[in-house]
Amino acid sequence: MKETTIRIEGMTCNHCVMAVRRQLAGIEGLEVEDVEIGSAVVRCDEHAVGSDRIDAAIAEAGFRVTAHE
């Protein structure tokens, strides 16, 4: 399992945090460690869950990924 920090643009409040957390929690094989305004920390097998799936889930919540660290 690899831990990744995702930088997210457009989050401004706790509602944003909950929206991102809910979308990420819906991805099978992904563990959400933490979500804060502007970032999320997740753990997953990068071969099972691609960054494009993570980015799409965050986009569905209304935000844009700027980096995976």
PyMOL commands that set and color helices and strands:
alter all, ss='L'
color gray80, all
select helices_A, chain A and resi 14-25+51-60
alter helices_A, ss='H'
color red, helices_A
select strands_A, chain A and resi 2-9+30-36+39-44+64-68
alter strands_A, ss='S'
color yellow, strands_A
deselect
rebuild
show_as cartoon
